[in-house]
Amino acid sequence: MKRTITALFAIIMLLCMAVNAVSAAANQTVFLPGGDVYTLNGRQQKMDAVTFIENSRVFVPVRYLAYACGVRDGGISWDDFSRTVTLQGENQVLALQAGSNQLVTVDGPVEMDVVPQVISGRMYLPARWVAQYFGYTVEWDEPGNAVLVYLPVDGKPQVIPTQLILLVNKVQGLPEDFQTGPLVNFGTYQVSALLQQPLQQLYDTAAQQGIQITMTSAYRSYTEQKALFDEHARLYGLSVTEATVAPPGHGEHQTGLAVDIAGSDAAYRWLETNCPRFGFILRYPRGKEYITGYAYEPWHFRYVGVPVATFMQEKGISTLEEYLRIYAGQ
């Protein structure tokens, strides 16, 4: 450990001699647990990672935390061999190593009460340690369920209410004023425009690997969902229908973000394993009926975006309800 810290300290000293002005103006930033967006100086921006809660701590992607502290891309470097991130500000340099609770600065190592995590190639850390080194204040905003990063002289940033992940189930229905947003054609079905590219990529990759899949359902209107529910209730009874068909206003298909994809058992296994790469999750997994409220459906996939889907896969979280409760604090 001492040898590693000494090596990191030497790297930092070399970087200090070469540091140019790579920091930007003062920022006000808001990170929202559970989502792949953050607000920088009043503008919401996408991330390729998520902010999450674990062990009562909020972990923030280090790259975007660096942006919050005024560090530009040129001041962020990753060493794959040592699994170390180095951040260079205007007159400051620090290094963080995966698996180590030492934050190494030009003034020597600082012992943190937490160890950085690396998930899907991104390093995460509670904001306080990095932000304070760069002169920023970190505060938890309880009403907004958000982490605030700001300079005290500038005041606190405003938390803008944001729907990070749309949860639809038997208990939580869609808002009365819900708008699906732009829909596009995908084969003979309609899906949210957000799905067009990732869904095509999923189909192309499956075909390249010899996996045959066919879409059997996508967007349904409230009226269509009601007709489906009523027809199933007439044919199979209410109790069977409630376990397999969402009541109108409570169905994911109405969002345009859910698709049903048919295939062989091998195709379903491939989809469950690979769909997170394209931003999808298997929405109703086996053994989680008591959480989702629905029987296992190997064909029903929900789009949540690549950062959330891959995070859930790495953490072994298989339902949206668990993800939002455990890692988003909702």
C-alpha positions in Angstrom: 0.0 0.0 0.0 2.8 2.4 0.9 4.5 1.7 -2.4 1.3 2.4 -4.3 0.7 5.7 -2.5 4.4 6.7 -3.1 4.0 6.0 -6.8 0.7 8.0 -7.0 2.3 10.9 -5.1 5.2 10.9 -7.6 2.8 10.9 -10.5 0.9 13.9 -8.9 4.1 15.8 -8.4 5.0 15.4 -12.1 1.5 16.4 -13.1 1.7 19.5 -10.9 4.8 20.7 -12.8 2.9 20.3 -16.1 -0.5 21.6 -15.1 -2.0 24.3 -17.2 -5.3 26.0 -16.5 -7.7 23.1 -17.0 -10.5 24.3 -14.7 -13.5 26.2 -15.6 -15.6 28.9 -13.9 -17.5 28.2 -10.6 -20.4 25.8 -11.0 -23.6 24.9 -9.3 -24.5 21.3 -9.7 -27.4 18.9 -8.6 -27.1 15.1 -8.7 -30.2 13.1 -8.3 -29.9 9.5 -7.0 -31.2 6.8 -9.4 -30.9 8.8 -12.6 -28.5 9.3 -15.5 -29.0 13.0 -15.6 -27.5 15.9 -13.6 -28.0 19.6 -13.6 -25.0 21.9 -14.2 -25.6 25.6 -13.9 -29.3 25.2 -14.4 -29.0 23.0 -17.5 -29.9 19.3 -17.3 -27.4 17.1 -18.9 -27.1 13.3 -19.6 -24.5 11.1 -18.1 -23.2 7.7 -19.2 -23.5 6.5 -15.6 -25.9 6.9 -12.7 -25.9 8.5 -9.3 -26.9 6.0 -6.6 -27.4 5.4 -2.9 -25.6 2.6 -1.1 -25.1 2.2 2.7 -26.7 5.6 3.3 -24.1 7.3 1.1 -24.7 8.9 -2.3 -22.2 7.8 -4.9 -21.6 10.1 -7.8 -19.7 9.3 -11.1 -16.2 10.8 -10.6 -16.0 12.2 -14.1 -19.2 14.3 -13.7 -18.2 15.2 -10.1 -15.0 16.6 -11.7 -17.1 18.6 -14.1 -19.1 20.0 -11.2 -15.8 21.1 -9.6 -14.7 22.9 -12.7 -12.3 20.2 -14.1 -12.5 19.8 -17.8 -11.9 16.7 -19.9 -8.3 17.5 -20.4 -7.8 17.4 -16.6 -9.3 13.9 -16.2 -7.2 10.8 -16.8 -7.6 7.1 -16.1 -4.7 4.6 -15.7 -6.0 1.2 -16.5 -3.0 -0.6 -15.0 -3.3 0.9 -11.6 -7.1 1.6 -11.9 -6.4 5.2 -10.9 -8.3 8.4 -11.8 -6.3 11.6 -11.7 -8.0 15.0 -11.6 -6.1 18.2 -12.5 -7.6 21.6 -11.6 -6.0 24.9 -12.2 -3.5 24.6 -9.3 -4.7 21.3 -7.8 -4.2 17.6 -8.5 -5.5 14.6 -6.8 -5.6 10.8 -7.5 -8.1 8.1 -6.6 -7.5 4.4 -6.8 -10.1 1.7 -7.0 -10.1 -0.3 -3.8 -8.1 2.3 -1.8 -9.5 4.7 0.7 -6.6 7.0 0.1 -7.1 10.3 -1.7 -3.7 11.4 -2.8 -2.9 15.1 -3.2 0.2 17.3 -3.5 0.0 17.7 0.3 0.1 13.9 0.8 -2.6 11.2 1.2 -5.9 11.9 2.8 -7.8 8.9 4.4 -11.4 8.7 3.3 -14.2 6.8 5.1 -15.2 5.1 1.9 -13.6 3.2 -1.0 -14.2 4.2 -4.6 -16.3 1.7 -6.6 -15.8 0.9 -10.3 -18.9 -0.2 -12.1 -19.2 -0.7 -15.8 -15.9 1.0 -16.3 -16.9 4.1 -14.3 -15.5 5.2 -10.9 -17.9 6.3 -8.2 -17.4 8.1 -4.9 -19.4 10.2 -2.5 -19.0 13.8 -3.6 -17.6 15.3 -0.4 -14.0 14.2 -0.7 -13.3 15.5 -4.2 -15.5 18.5 -4.0 -14.0 19.8 -0.7 -10.5 19.5 -2.1 -11.5 21.8 -5.0 -13.1 24.3 -2.6 -16.7 23.3 -3.1 -19.5 22.7 -0.6 -21.5 19.5 -0.7 -25.0 19.3 0.9 -27.8 16.8 0.9 -31.2 18.4 0.0 -33.8 16.2 1.8 -36.9 17.7 0.2 -35.4 17.3 -3.3 -33.7 14.0 -2.7 -30.6 15.5 -4.2 -26.9 16.2 -3.7 -25.9 19.8 -4.1 -22.3 20.8 -5.1 -21.6 24.6 -5.1 -19.4 27.4 -3.9 -20.7 29.1 -0.8 -20.3 32.6 -2.2 -22.7 31.6 -5.1 -25.5 30.2 -3.0 -27.2 26.8 -3.3 -28.4 25.6 -6.7 -32.1 25.0 -7.2 -33.4 21.5 -7.4 -35.6 21.1 -10.4 -38.2 18.3 -10.0 -37.4 15.6 -12.5 -39.0 12.3 -13.4 -35.9 10.1 -13.6 -37.4 6.7 -14.2 -41.1 6.2 -14.9 -42.4 3.5 -12.7 -45.7 1.9 -13.7 -47.2 -1.0 -11.9 -50.5 -2.2 -10.3 -50.0 0.3 -7.4 -48.6 3.3 -9.3 -50.5 4.2 -12.4 -49.7 6.8 -15.0 -50.5 10.4 -14.3 -53.8 11.6 -15.7 -52.0 14.1 -17.8 -49.4 11.6 -19.0 -48.1 12.2 -22.6 -46.4 9.4 -24.4 -44.2 11.7 -26.4 -43.2 11.1 -30.1 -43.9 7.6 -31.4 -42.2 6.0 -34.4 -42.9 2.9 -36.4 -40.9 -0.2 -35.8 -42.0 -2.9 -38.2 -45.8 -3.1 -37.8 -45.8 -1.6 -34.3 -45.2 1.8 -32.7 -42.7 2.6 -30.0 -41.4 5.7 -28.2 -38.8 7.5 -30.4 -36.3 6.8 -27.6 -36.4 3.1 -28.5 -35.8 3.3 -32.2 -32.0 3.2 -32.3 -31.4 0.9 -29.3 -34.1 -1.5 -30.4 -32.6 -1.7 -33.9 -29.2 -2.3 -32.5 -30.6 -5.1 -30.3 -32.2 -6.7 -33.3 -29.1 -6.3 -35.5 -26.8 -7.8 -32.8 -29.2 -10.7 -32.3 -29.3 -11.5 -36.0 -25.5 -11.3 -36.2 -25.3 -14.0 -33.5 -27.9 -16.2 -35.0 -30.7 -15.3 -32.5 -34.2 -15.2 -34.1 -36.6 -12.8 -32.3 -39.9 -11.3 -33.3 -41.8 -8.3 -31.8 -45.3 -9.2 -30.9 -46.5 -6.1 -29.1 -45.4 -2.5 -28.3 -47.3 0.7 -27.7 -50.9 0.4 -26.6 -53.3 3.3 -25.9 -55.4 3.4 -22.8 -58.4 2.3 -24.9 -56.5 -0.6 -26.4 -55.3 -1.7 -22.9 -58.8 -1.6 -21.5 -60.1 -3.7 -24.4 -57.4 -6.3 -23.8 -57.9 -6.4 -20.1 -61.7 -6.7 -20.4 -61.4 -9.4 -23.1 -59.0 -11.5 -20.9 -61.3 -11.1 -17.9 -64.2 -12.3 -19.9 -62.3 -15.4 -21.2 -60.2 -16.4 -18.2 -61.7 -14.7 -15.2 -60.6 -11.6 -13.2 -58.0 -13.3 -10.9 -56.1 -14.9 -13.8 -56.2 -11.6 -15.8 -55.0 -9.5 -12.9 -51.8 -11.7 -12.7 -51.0 -11.4 -16.4 -52.6 -8.2 -17.8 -52.2 -4.7 -16.5 -55.4 -2.7 -16.0 -55.8 0.4 -18.1 -53.7 3.3 -16.9 -51.3 0.9 -15.2 -49.7 -0.7 -18.2 -46.1 -0.2 -19.4 -47.1 -0.6 -23.0 -49.0 2.7 -22.7 -45.7 4.5 -22.1 -44.3 3.4 -25.4 -41.2 2.2 -23.5 -42.1 -1.5 -23.3 -42.0 -4.2 -26.0 -42.9 -7.9 -26.1 -40.4 -10.0 -28.0 -41.0 -13.6 -28.9 -38.3 -16.2 -29.4 -37.1 -19.6 -28.4 -35.9 -20.5 -24.9 -32.3 -19.8 -26.1 -33.4 -16.5 -27.5 -35.0 -15.5 -24.2 -31.8 -16.4 -22.3 -29.8 -14.3 -24.8 -32.2 -11.4 -24.4 -32.1 -11.5 -20.6 -28.3 -11.5 -20.6 -27.7 -9.0 -23.4 -30.6 -6.6 -23.3 -28.9 -4.2 -20.7 -26.2 -3.4 -23.3 -29.0 -1.7 -25.3 -30.8 -0.1 -22.3 -33.5 -2.7 -21.7 -34.4 -4.8 -18.7 -36.5 -8.0 -18.4 -39.4 -6.3 -16.5 -41.1 -9.3 -15.0 -38.4 -11.8 -14.0 -39.0 -15.3 -12.5 -39.3 -15.4 -8.7 -40.1 -11.7 -8.4 -43.9 -11.9 -8.8 -44.4 -10.8 -5.2 -42.6 -7.5 -6.1 -43.8 -6.8 -9.6 -47.3 -8.1 -9.1 -47.2 -10.1 -12.4 -46.3 -13.6 -13.5 -42.9 -14.3 -15.1 -42.9 -12.9 -18.7 -39.7 -13.8 -20.5 -40.9 -11.7 -23.5 -41.6 -8.3 -21.8 -38.8 -5.8 -21.9 -38.7 -2.2 -20.7 -36.4 0.5 -21.9 -34.6 2.4 -19.0 -31.4 3.5 -20.8 -28.0 1.9 -20.8 -26.6 3.4 -17.6 -29.5 2.2 -15.5 -29.8 -1.2 -17.2 -26.1 -2.1 -16.9 -26.0 -0.8 -13.4 -28.9 -3.0 -12.4 -27.2 -6.0 -14.1 -23.8 -5.4 -12.3 -25.5 -5.0 -8.9 -27.7 -8.0 -9.4 -31.0 -6.0 -9.2 -33.7 -7.6 -11.4 -36.7 -5.4 -10.8 -37.3 -1.7 -11.3 -39.1 -1.5 -7.9 -36.0 -2.7 -6.1 -33.7 -0.4 -8.0 -35.7 2.7 -7.2 -36.2 1.7 -3.5 -32.6 0.6 -2.8 -30.5 2.8 -5.0 -32.7 5.8 -5.7 -34.2 6.2 -2.3 -37.7 6.4 -3.6 
